[in-house]
């Protein structure tokens, strides 16, 4: 998959890094709530440009970030260099992770798991993350729900995501009810002197039912400890929640 290579620089200029940092600020409260250790080895899956990983490193974690996008990782390493952080960033596809009982905590944020377009891909990813965790380790993640992709995403068919004197980013959405897949077509224009250059990427996300997600987790040997409709308020998941947040744990034996 070559997504986010051309888009990475635009992504890093938007609100996305700010959201990553916000999750890092909220997380200590969640860790305390579930008596999850507040430091140790952390694997950030689909780490993007590294904002969350670096924030967690500053909180005392030893962090390894993996992403399939070479350009995202270039930005992440640049951020790490600027902050004099020793966070490790590795280019890997989450479907083929190769770690064995190394991490105390794994995270995967901002619907990255929805990019797994088949049950087999989602299952492989869950299996690999479970194997990467030490016994008793935790896996925290979020996904867009079917309601989020099929209903909420479609309420704004076309909108401006970013607009500056040198950048215009447009999003257009659609949903395939037969394939249970949403598509977001990202078109952006970058000013180069007196001219504008156009770029475009199509991002597809699969809508998995809660039952399908939990089945993958169970098969991978991960216990669902809790799930929420909002990480900020830890409110219950409802039929109109656009996103689901999971707290899962690998058993000690």
N, C-alpha and C positions, 0 to 999 in steps of 0.2 A: 504494500500500500504506500503510495507516494503523497498522500494528503498531508497538508500542513507544511510542506517544504516551501512553496512560494508564499503561502498565507502566513507563515510563522511570524514574520516581521510585523505584519498588520495586526495579528493576534496580540503580540507583545505590546503594541501601542494602545490597545483598547482597554476595556474595563476588566478583562479576564484575569490579569495578574492581581488586581485589587481583590477580586472574589477569592482567589487562592489564599491570599494573605488573611482574608476575613475568616475562612475556614480554619486556618492555622491558629487564629486567635480564639475561636470558639472551642477548638478541640480539647484543650486541657480540662474544661468543665465536663465534657463527655467522658474523658479518661477517668477522671475522679469519680464520676457517677457510677461507672462500671468496674471500678477498682482495677483499671488497666494501668500497667507501669507507665510512668511519665518520662522514661528514657530507655535507651537500648538501641537495638538495630532496627531501622525502619526501611521498608521497601515502598517507594512511591511509584506505582504503576501508571503509565501514561503521564509522566511528570511534566510534559510540555516544556515551557521556557524556564521552569525551575523555581517559580516563586514560592510554592508551598514547601518544596523540599528544603529550600534555603531557610525559610521561616522556622521549620522544625529543627533544622541543624542549630539554629541560634537558640532553640529551647533546650539543647543538650542531647538531642538524638544523633546517632551516627546514621547518616542517610545515604541510601543508594537510589537513584532515580533512573527509571528505564523508559524509553520512548522509541517508537519506530521512525520518527522523523529526524533526519540528520540535521536539518536546519534548526529545529526546536532545540536540539541538544547543543548546537553551537551557541545559541543564545543563552542556554542554561549555564554552560561552562564559562561564558563571558561574565554572567552575573556572579558566578561563584568566584571567579578571579577578582572581580571588583570588590567583593565583600571579604576576600581572603578566606574563603570557606574551602574545606576539604571534602565537600560533598562529591560522591562518585556519580557520574552520569554515563550510562551505558546504552548503546543502541541495540534494542531487542524488540521483537514482536511479542506482545503479551501472550499470544497463543503458544509460544515456544520458549517460555522462561526456563532457565536451567539453574535452579538453586535448590539446595537440600538443607532443610531445617536450619536456616541461617538467621531468620528475622523474628523479632518479637512482635512486630506490628507491620501490616501491609495496608496500604491505602490505594484507592483508585477513584478519583473525583470527576465531577462534571460530565456525567453520562458517557464516559469513555467506553464503558462496557456495552453501551447500546450500539457501538460500532461493530460489535460481533454480530454478524448478520444471520448466523445459523445457530441452532442449539448446540451443534458439535463444537463450534468455535467458542461459545460461551462456556461449555463444559470443559474444554481443554484449558481455558484460561483459569477457571476455578480450580481445576485439578492442580495446575502448576503453582498457583498462589498458595494452595493448601500445603503442597510439598515444600514450598519455600519457607513456611513458618515452622518455628520451633513448636514442640508440643506445648499446648497452653497459649500459643500465640493468637493474635487477633487480626481480623480482616474487616476494615471499615470501608464502605463505598456507597455511592449513590447511582441511581439510574433514572432516566425518564420513564414514566409510566405510560401505559397505552392511552390513558386520558390526556396526559401531557402532550404526546406526539400527535394523536389523532384529532384532538379537540383544541387544546390550548395553542399549540403551534400554528394551527390553521386559522386562528382568529385574526391574525395579521399576515395576510398573504404576501405582502411586500412592505418592507420597512427599511429605514436608514439606520444602520448600526453605529457607524462612525462618520463624522463629517468635520474635516479641518480644511484650512486653505490648500493643503497639499494631498489630501486623501478623502475619498468618498467610498464607503463600504455599504453595499446593499445586500439584503437577505430576502430570498423568495422561498416559500415553503409549499410542499404538497404532501399528500399521504396516499399510499396504495393499500386499500383495505384487504385485498387478496393476499398480499405479501406481508402485511402488517409492518410496513416500512415507510418511514418518513424521509423526505429528501429536502435538504436545505441547499439552495443554490446560492453561493456566495460570489458576488461580483464586486470587484473593487477597482478604483481608478487612482493612479498615483501620478502626481504632477512631476514632470521632468522639464524644467525650464518653462517654455511657452506651450508645451504639449502635455497631453495626458495619456498614460499607458494603461490599457485595460487588462485585468487578470480575472480568472474565473476558476472555481472549484465546486464540485458537487459532493456534498456529504450526506451519506445515507445512515439512518439509525433504525434499528429493529426494535419494535415494541414487543417486549416479553411480558407475559402475565406474571403476577406475583408468584403463582403456583409454579410456573416454569423456572423462575429464578431460584426459588427455594428447592426445587427438585435437583437442580444443578449443584447447589451448595451442599445438599444432603449427600449426593453421590460422591462429591469431592471430600466428604468427611468433615464438613464445617457445620457447626451448630448455630442456628439463628437464635441469638440472644434477645434481640429486639429490632424493631423497624419503626420508622417515623415518617410522617409527611413533611416535617420541617426539622432541620438540624438546629436552627436557632432557638426554637421554643420546645423542641422534643415533643411536638404534638402528634397524636395518633395518625396513622395512615388512613385516608378515607377514599371513597370511590372517585372523588374529584381532586385528589392530590396529583399535582403535575409531576412530582418527583418522589422517589422512595429512597430513604437512607437506611442502610443495614448495619447492624453491629453483629458480627459473627466471630466464633472462636473455634480453634482447633483443639480437640480434646487432649488431655494430658497423656492418655494411652489409648 
